[in-house]
Amino acid sequence: MATPESRLSCRDLLMPRARQLILIACTLLLVGAWGLWAQDGLLEIEPGDVLTIAVHGEQELSGDYAVGADGAVFLPLTGRVDVAGHSVAEVQVLIANRLGKYLKRPDVAVMFSPDKAIRRAFLTGYTQKTGIIPVPAGTTVAQAIAAAGGALPEGDLSRVAVTSRSGEVAYLDLSGLREPGRPVEQRVVRMNDIIHVPLSEDMIAVFGQVTRPGKYPLPERKVTALEAAAGQLMGGGVLPDGDLTGAFVLRRNQQIIHVNLERILREGHMEEDVELQPGDAVVVPLAGRISVLGAVVEPQTFATNEQITILDALGRVGGPTPLADLPNAALIRGKQRTPIDLDAMWRAGDISQNMVLKPGDVLIIPENENQVLVLGQITKPGAYPFTRNLKVLDVLALAGPVLPTADKAGARIIRASGQVDLDLVALLEDGDVTQNLPLQPQDAIVVPEADRVYIFGAVNKAGAVPYHEGQTLIELLAQAGGTRQEAALQRVRISRSGEYGAGELMQVDLRAVLEGGSPETAPEVQPGDIIFVPFEARKYRRTWQDFRDMVFTGIGLINAFR
């Protein structure tokens, strides 16, 4: 940092008004439209953002600063400065006021770096791509969905749910993405938002021997079984080998309505056509063949000269999809519908219903409209089917192990009625079955990222390491790969931002701690601490300025780990 004399000489070079004009001009050139937008208050700073802070005459204080998970930046002179939720202009005033305690009339320019400001959100439901999506700051929910390839045809854009970190749920009407003239509500994506596009309730499905099998939105006008199977906007026409006389409509209440498309098409008996309702499925089978349709990997119709059971047929089509509603499968044989619990058969090995299929049989596996989401620090985040008596451990078994970077004690379940705390340490490590909570349809299990500390210097793996409550300095250094042979253990330093913005610097004689055999005598480490292990081979001045230089080097690395 410059001495008082050098600061005065620097300030004498420019008149205060001229300096101010130059700072403003530089800010406008560097920030451009994004910076102006941010300074107008339309964009709030969030954890993960990067601020470029320029302090006139103080090159050591100027640079890029990452906003931590707690919403603060750490400046060597001022310590902690809470910036989340403020505009760029407000932060500029905050930092100038703080620096005013140490510098005489500091000139500060704070610039927002749009190329480094990323909002991480979780996209779930009926979209082309799901999972974690990073988007630039200022991106709206509609733009985020479009960037992920858009919603699937069965996705309901009229009631997109956005759940914030606090658990508050906002419902947006984004129908205009699909239908010109309809509204597109605007909401900016915030860090760790959960964006869910639900399944439309006004959908129908067309299965079997048609040109384009699949799911389609049900128009507001009347639609019949014939139009769904043969119309160009849906099924696209019945294939030559389709059994027109054996077509049927399967209702949401499991009612079967047979429709003789042959009589309707050839003889004009339009009165026999069936008006479709939301949730209907129109099935055009292949005469004399076995059909396996619905939520399976490769729906198909096939003939066989051998006896084939339900499990054999399910294996032939690649098995069920992850969202298959296995307990509510059905076998259609002529005018008879037989419920089949494939969950008991496929997963539990109960073969009491594993009957032999006959030519003309249609096995339908519906898709589960009720789902549970698993998000955050988990091996396989995503949507999983909701089943009866589903509990937390059942879903975690499907989503894979919790990642080492997870804050297991801080997990939570977000549901329509609010948030429920979930302690995965107690459940997974202590065997506390009271934390194996029953789940509800559309629940979201969120496993957040753990707090971190930053370790630099003479360690084998410098950078950010997860911090869990109660961890000691020795344990954290072990997570960083341990200290190197040339480490000066007697001069380990811990930098911490104080509660009221004042920085705190501690020096630890780690060698004495280890030789004394009492690791607990080392200072308690807190989230966000910066730990520096100096090299014995280098000559360090034992001053704040020396350590500050290392902190500035570390800040660049911290940005990469945020």
Helices and strands as residue ranges (DSSP letters): H 4-12, H 16-37, I 38-42, E 50-55, G 59-61, E 63-66, E 72-75, E 79-82, H 88-99, E 108-112, E 118-125, E 131-136, H 141-147, G 157-159, E 160-163, E 169-172, G 175-177, E 194-197, E 203-208, E 214-217, H 225-230, G 244-246, E 248-250, E 256-258, H 261-267, G 270-272, E 281-284, E 290-294, E 300-302, H 310-316, G 326-328, E 329-333, E 336-340, H 342-342, I 343-347, E 362-365, E 371-376, E 382-385, H 392-399, G 408-410, E 411-415, E 418-422, H 424-428, G 433-435, E 444-447, E 451-457, E 463-467, H 473-479, G 489-491, E 492-497, E 503-508, H 510-516, G 519-521, E 530-533, H 544-561
